[in-house]
Amino acid sequence: MTQLGQLYEKEKIEYANQKVRENAKEIARSLLEDGIEIVKIMKATRLTEEELLNLQNELLTI
């Protein structure tokens, strides 16, 4: 594979990972709104406690 092809593949993977994270955050927001415990959300979404606390703070300021 050429260097350009490798770069393209790397960018596709990074884009897919970004979309997975965004989706996990949307799911986490919904679960936080439903009052689900952070530990359970961490297991379900693989987001960090810090990320979930930030999302929770965002929800409180809305």
PyMOL Python script that loads the backbone (N, CA, C, O; Angstrom):
from pymol import cmd

cmd.read_pdbstr("""\
ATOM      1  N   MET A   1       0.857  -1.173   0.000  1.00  0.00           N
ATOM      2  CA  MET A   1       0.000   0.000   0.000  1.00  0.00           C
ATOM      3  C   MET A   1       0.903   1.236   0.000  1.00  0.00           C
ATOM      4  O   MET A   1       1.926   1.277   0.685  1.00  0.00           O
ATOM      5  N   THR A   2       0.513   2.217  -0.763  1.00  0.00           N
ATOM      6  CA  THR A   2       1.293   3.457  -0.833  1.00  0.00           C
ATOM      7  C   THR A   2       1.143   4.257   0.453  1.00  0.00           C
ATOM      8  O   THR A   2       0.254   4.000   1.264  1.00  0.00           O
ATOM      9  N   GLN A   3       2.028   5.228   0.622  1.00  0.00           N
ATOM     10  CA  GLN A   3       1.937   6.085   1.804  1.00  0.00           C
ATOM     11  C   GLN A   3       0.624   6.846   1.813  1.00  0.00           C
ATOM     12  O   GLN A   3       0.015   7.031   2.867  1.00  0.00           O
ATOM     13  N   LEU A   4       0.187   7.287   0.641  1.00  0.00           N
ATOM     14  CA  LEU A   4      -1.086   7.998   0.557  1.00  0.00           C
ATOM     15  C   LEU A   4      -2.238   7.079   0.953  1.00  0.00           C
ATOM     16  O   LEU A   4      -3.157   7.494   1.660  1.00  0.00           O
ATOM     17  N   GLY A   5      -2.185   5.846   0.498  1.00  0.00           N
ATOM     18  CA  GLY A   5      -3.209   4.874   0.862  1.00  0.00           C
ATOM     19  C   GLY A   5      -3.216   4.587   2.350  1.00  0.00           C
ATOM     20  O   GLY A   5      -4.279   4.452   2.957  1.00  0.00           O
ATOM     21  N   GLN A   6      -2.033   4.493   2.941  1.00  0.00           N
ATOM     22  CA  GLN A   6      -1.928   4.260   4.379  1.00  0.00           C
ATOM     23  C   GLN A   6      -2.494   5.437   5.159  1.00  0.00           C
ATOM     24  O   GLN A   6      -3.189   5.250   6.158  1.00  0.00           O
ATOM     25  N   LEU A   7      -2.196   6.649   4.702  1.00  0.00           N
ATOM     26  CA  LEU A   7      -2.710   7.847   5.365  1.00  0.00           C
ATOM     27  C   LEU A   7      -4.231   7.877   5.287  1.00  0.00           C
ATOM     28  O   LEU A   7      -4.904   8.203   6.265  1.00  0.00           O
ATOM     29  N   TYR A   8      -4.770   7.535   4.118  1.00  0.00           N
ATOM     30  CA  TYR A   8      -6.219   7.510   3.937  1.00  0.00           C
ATOM     31  C   TYR A   8      -6.869   6.497   4.881  1.00  0.00           C
ATOM     32  O   TYR A   8      -7.888   6.792   5.505  1.00  0.00           O
ATOM     33  N   GLU A   9      -6.281   5.312   4.982  1.00  0.00           N
ATOM     34  CA  GLU A   9      -6.819   4.284   5.873  1.00  0.00           C
ATOM     35  C   GLU A   9      -6.768   4.743   7.324  1.00  0.00           C
ATOM     36  O   GLU A   9      -7.710   4.521   8.084  1.00  0.00           O
ATOM     37  N   LYS A  10      -5.664   5.383   7.706  1.00  0.00           N
ATOM     38  CA  LYS A  10      -5.522   5.877   9.075  1.00  0.00           C
ATOM     39  C   LYS A  10      -6.594   6.924   9.369  1.00  0.00           C
ATOM     40  O   LYS A  10      -7.192   6.914  10.445  1.00  0.00           O
ATOM     41  N   GLU A  11      -6.839   7.823   8.419  1.00  0.00           N
ATOM     42  CA  GLU A  11      -7.861   8.857   8.604  1.00  0.00           C
ATOM     43  C   GLU A  11      -9.254   8.247   8.705  1.00  0.00           C
ATOM     44  O   GLU A  11     -10.077   8.718   9.489  1.00  0.00           O
ATOM     45  N   LYS A  12      -9.527   7.213   7.927  1.00  0.00           N
ATOM     46  CA  LYS A  12     -10.825   6.536   8.006  1.00  0.00           C
ATOM     47  C   LYS A  12     -11.030   5.916   9.382  1.00  0.00           C
ATOM     48  O   LYS A  12     -12.116   6.002   9.956  1.00  0.00           O
ATOM     49  N   ILE A  13      -9.988   5.295   9.904  1.00  0.00           N
ATOM     50  CA  ILE A  13     -10.079   4.672  11.226  1.00  0.00           C
ATOM     51  C   ILE A  13     -10.289   5.729  12.294  1.00  0.00           C
ATOM     52  O   ILE A  13     -11.117   5.551  13.188  1.00  0.00           O
ATOM     53  N   GLU A  14      -9.549   6.830  12.214  1.00  0.00           N
ATOM     54  CA  GLU A  14      -9.702   7.915  13.188  1.00  0.00           C
ATOM     55  C   GLU A  14     -11.108   8.503  13.133  1.00  0.00           C
ATOM     56  O   GLU A  14     -11.695   8.800  14.173  1.00  0.00           O
ATOM     57  N   TYR A  15     -11.649   8.671  11.933  1.00  0.00           N
ATOM     58  CA  TYR A  15     -13.006   9.196  11.770  1.00  0.00           C
ATOM     59  C   TYR A  15     -14.025   8.242  12.393  1.00  0.00           C
ATOM     60  O   TYR A  15     -14.942   8.672  13.093  1.00  0.00           O
ATOM     61  N   ALA A  16     -13.858   6.953  12.134  1.00  0.00           N
ATOM     62  CA  ALA A  16     -14.777   5.958  12.696  1.00  0.00           C
ATOM     63  C   ALA A  16     -14.707   5.957  14.218  1.00  0.00           C
ATOM     64  O   ALA A  16     -15.736   5.882  14.889  1.00  0.00           O
ATOM     65  N   ASN A  17     -13.503   6.038  14.761  1.00  0.00           N
ATOM     66  CA  ASN A  17     -13.349   6.083  16.222  1.00  0.00           C
ATOM     67  C   ASN A  17     -14.007   7.322  16.805  1.00  0.00           C
ATOM     68  O   ASN A  17     -14.619   7.260  17.872  1.00  0.00           O
ATOM     69  N   GLN A  18     -13.885   8.442  16.114  1.00  0.00           N
ATOM     70  CA  GLN A  18     -14.510   9.686  16.575  1.00  0.00           C
ATOM     71  C   GLN A  18     -16.029   9.530  16.601  1.00  0.00           C
ATOM     72  O   GLN A  18     -16.681   9.958  17.553  1.00  0.00           O
ATOM     73  N   LYS A  19     -16.584   8.930  15.575  1.00  0.00           N
ATOM     74  CA  LYS A  19     -18.032   8.731  15.515  1.00  0.00           C
ATOM     75  C   LYS A  19     -18.509   7.778  16.614  1.00  0.00           C
ATOM     76  O   LYS A  19     -19.579   7.980  17.188  1.00  0.00           O
ATOM     77  N   VAL A  20     -17.731   6.757  16.903  1.00  0.00           N
ATOM     78  CA  VAL A  20     -18.078   5.830  17.983  1.00  0.00           C
ATOM     79  C   VAL A  20     -18.107   6.576  19.309  1.00  0.00           C
ATOM     80  O   VAL A  20     -19.020   6.373  20.108  1.00  0.00           O
ATOM     81  N   ARG A  21     -17.112   7.443  19.559  1.00  0.00           N
ATOM     82  CA  ARG A  21     -17.067   8.222  20.802  1.00  0.00           C
ATOM     83  C   ARG A  21     -18.264   9.166  20.894  1.00  0.00           C
ATOM     84  O   ARG A  21     -18.878   9.297  21.953  1.00  0.00           O
ATOM     85  N   GLU A  22     -18.591   9.820  19.785  1.00  0.00           N
ATOM     86  CA  GLU A  22     -19.739  10.729  19.783  1.00  0.00           C
ATOM     87  C   GLU A  22     -21.024   9.968  20.100  1.00  0.00           C
ATOM     88  O   GLU A  22     -21.864  10.449  20.861  1.00  0.00           O
ATOM     89  N   ASN A  23     -21.169   8.803  19.525  1.00  0.00           N
ATOM     90  CA  ASN A  23     -22.350   7.976  19.779  1.00  0.00           C
ATOM     91  C   ASN A  23     -22.401   7.548  21.244  1.00  0.00           C
ATOM     92  O   ASN A  23     -23.465   7.565  21.864  1.00  0.00           O
ATOM     93  N   ALA A  24     -21.254   7.166  21.794  1.00  0.00           N
ATOM     94  CA  ALA A  24     -21.193   6.767  23.204  1.00  0.00           C
ATOM     95  C   ALA A  24     -21.595   7.927  24.103  1.00  0.00           C
ATOM     96  O   ALA A  24     -22.270   7.724  25.113  1.00  0.00           O
ATOM     97  N   LYS A  25     -21.188   9.135  23.748  1.00  0.00           N
ATOM     98  CA  LYS A  25     -21.545  10.302  24.555  1.00  0.00           C
ATOM     99  C   LYS A  25     -23.039  10.588  24.481  1.00  0.00           C
ATOM    100  O   LYS A  25     -23.642  10.979  25.481  1.00  0.00           O
ATOM    101  N   GLU A  26     -23.637  10.402  23.323  1.00  0.00           N
ATOM    102  CA  GLU A  26     -25.084  10.600  23.198  1.00  0.00           C
ATOM    103  C   GLU A  26     -25.846   9.576  24.043  1.00  0.00           C
ATOM    104  O   GLU A  26     -26.821   9.914  24.714  1.00  0.00           O
ATOM    105  N   ILE A  27     -25.397   8.347  24.002  1.00  0.00           N
ATOM    106  CA  ILE A  27     -26.019   7.307  24.825  1.00  0.00           C
ATOM    107  C   ILE A  27     -25.851   7.646  26.299  1.00  0.00           C
ATOM    108  O   ILE A  27     -26.792   7.520  27.083  1.00  0.00           O
ATOM    109  N   ALA A  28     -24.656   8.075  26.671  1.00  0.00           N
ATOM    110  CA  ALA A  28     -24.380   8.423  28.067  1.00  0.00           C
ATOM    111  C   ALA A  28     -25.264   9.571  28.529  1.00  0.00           C
ATOM    112  O   ALA A  28     -25.781   9.543  29.646  1.00  0.00           O
ATOM    113  N   ARG A  29     -25.444  10.579  27.685  1.00  0.00           N
ATOM    114  CA  ARG A  29     -26.326  11.700  28.049  1.00  0.00           C
ATOM    115  C   ARG A  29     -27.726  11.198  28.373  1.00  0.00           C
ATOM    116  O   ARG A  29     -28.331  11.590  29.371  1.00  0.00           O
ATOM    117  N   SER A  30     -28.219  10.332  27.520  1.00  0.00           N
ATOM    118  CA  SER A  30     -29.560   9.786  27.716  1.00  0.00           C
ATOM    119  C   SER A  30     -29.645   8.987  29.017  1.00  0.00           C
ATOM    120  O   SER A  30     -30.615   9.107  29.765  1.00  0.00           O
ATOM    121  N   LEU A  31     -28.633   8.181  29.278  1.00  0.00           N
ATOM    122  CA  LEU A  31     -28.625   7.383  30.502  1.00  0.00           C
ATOM    123  C   LEU A  31     -28.502   8.267  31.738  1.00  0.00           C
ATOM    124  O   LEU A  31     -29.132   7.995  32.760  1.00  0.00           O
ATOM    125  N   LEU A  32     -27.695   9.323  31.651  1.00  0.00           N
ATOM    126  CA  LEU A  32     -27.578  10.263  32.768  1.00  0.00           C
ATOM    127  C   LEU A  32     -28.915  10.939  33.043  1.00  0.00           C
ATOM    128  O   LEU A  32     -29.306  11.111  34.198  1.00  0.00           O
ATOM    129  N   GLU A  33     -29.611  11.318  31.982  1.00  0.00           N
ATOM    130  CA  GLU A  33     -30.927  11.940  32.142  1.00  0.00           C
ATOM    131  C   GLU A  33     -31.917  10.990  32.810  1.00  0.00           C
ATOM    132  O   GLU A  33     -32.823  11.420  33.524  1.00  0.00           O
ATOM    133  N   ASP A  34     -31.733   9.693  32.570  1.00  0.00           N
ATOM    134  CA  ASP A  34     -32.611   8.682  33.173  1.00  0.00           C
ATOM    135  C   ASP A  34     -32.185   8.305  34.588  1.00  0.00           C
ATOM    136  O   ASP A  34     -32.836   7.489  35.241  1.00  0.00           O
ATOM    137  N   GLY A  35     -31.088   8.904  35.061  1.00  0.00           N
ATOM    138  CA  GLY A  35     -30.643   8.660  36.429  1.00  0.00           C
ATOM    139  C   GLY A  35     -29.832   7.392  36.639  1.00  0.00           C
ATOM    140  O   GLY A  35     -29.702   6.917  37.768  1.00  0.00           O
ATOM    141  N   ILE A  36     -29.289   6.843  35.569  1.00  0.00           N
ATOM    142  CA  ILE A  36     -28.476   5.630  35.688  1.00  0.00           C
ATOM    143  C   ILE A  36     -27.137   5.987  36.341  1.00  0.00           C
ATOM    144  O   ILE A  36     -26.581   7.055  36.083  1.00  0.00           O
ATOM    145  N   GLU A  37     -26.626   5.093  37.183  1.00  0.00           N
ATOM    146  CA  GLU A  37     -25.372   5.323  37.892  1.00  0.00           C
ATOM    147  C   GLU A  37     -24.200   5.458  36.922  1.00  0.00           C
ATOM    148  O   GLU A  37     -24.138   4.781  35.895  1.00  0.00           O
ATOM    149  N   ILE A  38     -23.277   6.346  37.273  1.00  0.00           N
ATOM    150  CA  ILE A  38     -22.118   6.611  36.417  1.00  0.00           C
ATOM    151  C   ILE A  38     -21.297   5.345  36.182  1.00  0.00           C
ATOM    152  O   ILE A  38     -20.822   5.118  35.070  1.00  0.00           O
ATOM    153  N   VAL A  39     -21.127   4.528  37.204  1.00  0.00           N
ATOM    154  CA  VAL A  39     -20.334   3.301  37.056  1.00  0.00           C
ATOM    155  C   VAL A  39     -20.942   2.390  35.988  1.00  0.00           C
ATOM    156  O   VAL A  39     -20.218   1.796  35.190  1.00  0.00           O
ATOM    157  N   LYS A  40     -22.261   2.282  35.976  1.00  0.00           N
ATOM    158  CA  LYS A  40     -22.928   1.450  34.973  1.00  0.00           C
ATOM    159  C   LYS A  40     -22.765   2.044  33.578  1.00  0.00           C
ATOM    160  O   LYS A  40     -22.578   1.313  32.606  1.00  0.00           O
ATOM    161  N   ILE A  41     -22.835   3.364  33.482  1.00  0.00           N
ATOM    162  CA  ILE A  41     -22.664   4.029  32.185  1.00  0.00           C
ATOM    163  C   ILE A  41     -21.234   3.848  31.695  1.00  0.00           C
ATOM    164  O   ILE A  41     -21.002   3.653  30.502  1.00  0.00           O
ATOM    165  N   MET A  42     -20.275   3.912  32.617  1.00  0.00           N
ATOM    166  CA  MET A  42     -18.875   3.695  32.244  1.00  0.00           C
ATOM    167  C   MET A  42     -18.694   2.314  31.624  1.00  0.00           C
ATOM    168  O   MET A  42     -18.003   2.165  30.617  1.00  0.00           O
ATOM    169  N   LYS A  43     -19.313   1.313  32.225  1.00  0.00           N
ATOM    170  CA  LYS A  43     -19.202  -0.051  31.704  1.00  0.00           C
ATOM    171  C   LYS A  43     -19.866  -0.177  30.340  1.00  0.00           C
ATOM    172  O   LYS A  43     -19.349  -0.856  29.453  1.00  0.00           O
ATOM    173  N   ALA A  44     -21.002   0.473  30.175  1.00  0.00           N
ATOM    174  CA  ALA A  44     -21.762   0.343  28.931  1.00  0.00           C
ATOM    175  C   ALA A  44     -21.135   1.111  27.771  1.00  0.00           C
ATOM    176  O   ALA A  44     -21.199   0.671  26.623  1.00  0.00           O
ATOM    177  N   THR A  45     -20.530   2.262  28.073  1.00  0.00           N
ATOM    178  CA  THR A  45     -20.042   3.133  27.000  1.00  0.00           C
ATOM    179  C   THR A  45     -18.528   3.176  26.872  1.00  0.00           C
ATOM    180  O   THR A  45     -17.996   3.629  25.858  1.00  0.00           O
ATOM    181  N   ARG A  46     -17.835   2.702  27.907  1.00  0.00           N
ATOM    182  CA  ARG A  46     -16.371   2.765  27.970  1.00  0.00           C
ATOM    183  C   ARG A  46     -15.842   4.194  27.997  1.00  0.00           C
ATOM    184  O   ARG A  46     -14.687   4.445  27.652  1.00  0.00           O
ATOM    185  N   LEU A  47     -16.697   5.127  28.410  1.00  0.00           N
ATOM    186  CA  LEU A  47     -16.244   6.493  28.635  1.00  0.00           C
ATOM    187  C   LEU A  47     -15.632   6.563  30.021  1.00  0.00           C
ATOM    188  O   LEU A  47     -15.947   5.752  30.893  1.00  0.00           O
ATOM    189  N   THR A  48     -14.754   7.539  30.219  1.00  0.00           N
ATOM    190  CA  THR A  48     -14.114   7.689  31.518  1.00  0.00           C
ATOM    191  C   THR A  48     -15.048   8.390  32.492  1.00  0.00           C
ATOM    192  O   THR A  48     -16.032   9.019  32.102  1.00  0.00           O
ATOM    193  N   GLU A  49     -14.715   8.266  33.756  1.00  0.00           N
ATOM    194  CA  GLU A  49     -15.497   8.952  34.779  1.00  0.00           C
ATOM    195  C   GLU A  49     -15.460  10.458  34.543  1.00  0.00           C
ATOM    196  O   GLU A  49     -16.472  11.142  34.696  1.00  0.00           O
ATOM    197  N   GLU A  50     -14.300  10.966  34.174  1.00  0.00           N
ATOM    198  CA  GLU A  50     -14.162  12.405  33.913  1.00  0.00           C
ATOM    199  C   GLU A  50     -15.073  12.850  32.766  1.00  0.00           C
ATOM    200  O   GLU A  50     -15.732  13.885  32.858  1.00  0.00           O
ATOM    201  N   GLU A  51     -15.105  12.071  31.699  1.00  0.00           N
ATOM    202  CA  GLU A  51     -15.975  12.411  30.573  1.00  0.00           C
ATOM    203  C   GLU A  51     -17.440  12.428  31.001  1.00  0.00           C
ATOM    204  O   GLU A  51     -18.200  13.313  30.609  1.00  0.00           O
ATOM    205  N   LEU A  52     -17.823  11.452  31.800  1.00  0.00           N
ATOM    206  CA  LEU A  52     -19.215  11.378  32.242  1.00  0.00           C
ATOM    207  C   LEU A  52     -19.563  12.510  33.198  1.00  0.00           C
ATOM    208  O   LEU A  52     -20.666  13.054  33.143  1.00  0.00           O
ATOM    209  N   LEU A  53     -18.637  12.864  34.065  1.00  0.00           N
ATOM    210  CA  LEU A  53     -18.891  13.986  34.968  1.00  0.00           C
ATOM    211  C   LEU A  53     -19.024  15.286  34.187  1.00  0.00           C
ATOM    212  O   LEU A  53     -19.847  16.138  34.524  1.00  0.00           O
ATOM    213  N   ASN A  54     -18.213  15.437  33.142  1.00  0.00           N
ATOM    214  CA  ASN A  54     -18.336  16.621  32.285  1.00  0.00           C
ATOM    215  C   ASN A  54     -19.700  16.658  31.601  1.00  0.00           C
ATOM    216  O   ASN A  54     -20.337  17.709  31.538  1.00  0.00           O
ATOM    217  N   LEU A  55     -20.145  15.521  31.093  1.00  0.00           N
ATOM    218  CA  LEU A  55     -21.467  15.451  30.464  1.00  0.00           C
ATOM    219  C   LEU A  55     -22.563  15.763  31.475  1.00  0.00           C
ATOM    220  O   LEU A  55     -23.525  16.467  31.167  1.00  0.00           O
ATOM    221  N   GLN A  56     -22.407  15.238  32.673  1.00  0.00           N
ATOM    222  CA  GLN A  56     -23.389  15.480  33.725  1.00  0.00           C
ATOM    223  C   GLN A  56     -23.454  16.972  34.060  1.00  0.00           C
ATOM    224  O   GLN A  56     -24.539  17.524  34.243  1.00  0.00           O
ATOM    225  N   ASN A  57     -22.298  17.615  34.139  1.00  0.00           N
ATOM    226  CA  ASN A  57     -22.262  19.058  34.406  1.00  0.00           C
ATOM    227  C   ASN A  57     -22.913  19.845  33.277  1.00  0.00           C
ATOM    228  O   ASN A  57     -23.603  20.834  33.524  1.00  0.00           O
ATOM    229  N   GLU A  58     -22.696  19.410  32.041  1.00  0.00           N
ATOM    230  CA  GLU A  58     -23.334  20.069  30.896  1.00  0.00           C
ATOM    231  C   GLU A  58     -24.853  19.976  31.018  1.00  0.00           C
ATOM    232  O   GLU A  58     -25.563  20.946  30.755  1.00  0.00           O
ATOM    233  N   LEU A  59     -25.339  18.819  31.412  1.00  0.00           N
ATOM    234  CA  LEU A  59     -26.787  18.632  31.555  1.00  0.00           C
ATOM    235  C   LEU A  59     -27.358  19.510  32.656  1.00  0.00           C
ATOM    236  O   LEU A  59     -28.485  19.992  32.548  1.00  0.00           O
ATOM    237  N   LEU A  60     -26.594  19.718  33.702  1.00  0.00           N
ATOM    238  CA  LEU A  60     -27.064  20.538  34.818  1.00  0.00           C
ATOM    239  C   LEU A  60     -27.111  22.016  34.464  1.00  0.00           C
ATOM    240  O   LEU A  60     -27.886  22.769  35.053  1.00  0.00           O
ATOM    241  N   THR A  61     -26.286  22.441  33.506  1.00  0.00           N
ATOM    242  CA  THR A  61     -26.248  23.858  33.139  1.00  0.00           C
ATOM    243  C   THR A  61     -27.209  24.198  32.013  1.00  0.00           C
ATOM    244  O   THR A  61     -27.355  25.365  31.648  1.00  0.00           O
ATOM    245  N   ILE A  62     -27.861  23.192  31.465  1.00  0.00           N
ATOM    246  CA  ILE A  62     -28.807  23.447  30.363  1.00  0.00           C
ATOM    247  C   ILE A  62     -30.136  23.886  30.916  1.00  0.00           C
ATOM    248  O   ILE A  62     -31.066  24.149  30.154  1.00  0.00           O
TER     249      ILE A  62
END
""", "prot")
cmd.dss("prot")
cmd.show_as("cartoon", "prot")
cmd.util.cbc("prot")
cmd.orient("prot")
